[in-house]
Amino acid sequence: MLDLAEVSFASSVGLSWFVYLGKALSEQGRALALARPNRVLDRTLRVVGIDDVIPIFRTVAEAQSWVAGHQRG
């Protein structure tokens, strides 16, 4: 789970890193969720389709709960 509360901007490299990290964790039976992006970052993540592969949550607790339920082993 990545808490994005202090992140104000993500370049294309940063966005690609989120996808890379999500895929790498998935291959290990683990899960990634993003939490608390600001309004601009949230919109950016959704416009480019990150939310199609990595869920985005308003709170850390929601993200942690989702991750806990989506990890194997």
SULBELHU-V668897 format. One record per residue. N is the residue number from 0. RES is the residue in three letters. SS is DSSP state (A for helix, B for strand, O for the rest). BURIAL is 1 if it has 24 or more other C-alpha atoms within 12 Angstrom, else 0. D_FIRST is the distance of its C-alpha to the first C-alpha in whole Angstrom. Layout:
BEGIN
n;res;ss;burial;d_first
N;RES;SS;BURIAL;D_FIRST
N;RES;SS;BURIAL;D_FIRST
END
This chain:
BEGIN
n;res;ss;burial;d_first
0;MET;O;1;0
1;LEU;B;1;4
2;ASP;B;0;6
3;LEU;O;1;9
4;ALA;O;0;12
5;GLU;O;0;14
6;VAL;O;0;14
7;SER;O;0;17
8;PHE;O;0;18
9;ALA;O;0;17
10;SER;O;0;19
11;SER;A;0;20
12;VAL;A;0;19
13;GLY;A;0;15
14;LEU;A;1;15
15;SER;A;0;16
16;TRP;A;0;14
17;PHE;A;1;11
18;VAL;A;1;13
19;TYR;A;0;14
20;LEU;A;1;11
21;GLY;A;1;10
22;LYS;A;0;13
23;ALA;A;0;13
24;LEU;A;0;11
25;SER;A;0;13
26;GLU;A;0;16
27;GLN;O;0;15
28;GLY;O;0;14
29;ARG;O;0;10
30;ALA;O;1;8
31;LEU;O;1;5
32;ALA;B;1;5
33;LEU;B;1;6
34;ALA;B;1;7
35;ARG;O;1;11
36;PRO;O;1;12
37;ASN;O;0;16
38;ARG;A;0;18
39;VAL;A;0;19
40;LEU;A;1;16
41;ASP;A;1;15
42;ARG;A;0;19
43;THR;A;0;18
44;LEU;A;1;15
45;ARG;A;0;17
46;VAL;A;0;21
47;VAL;O;0;20
48;GLY;O;0;18
49;ILE;A;1;14
50;ASP;A;1;14
51;ASP;A;0;16
52;VAL;O;0;14
53;ILE;O;1;10
54;PRO;B;1;10
55;ILE;B;1;10
56;PHE;B;1;10
57;ARG;O;0;12
58;THR;O;0;11
59;VAL;A;0;8
60;ALA;A;0;10
61;GLU;A;0;10
62;ALA;A;1;6
63;GLN;A;1;6
64;SER;A;0;10
65;TRP;A;0;9
66;VAL;A;1;7
67;ALA;A;0;10
68;GLY;A;0;12
69;HIS;O;0;12
70;GLN;O;0;12
71;ARG;O;0;15
72;GLY;O;0;17
END
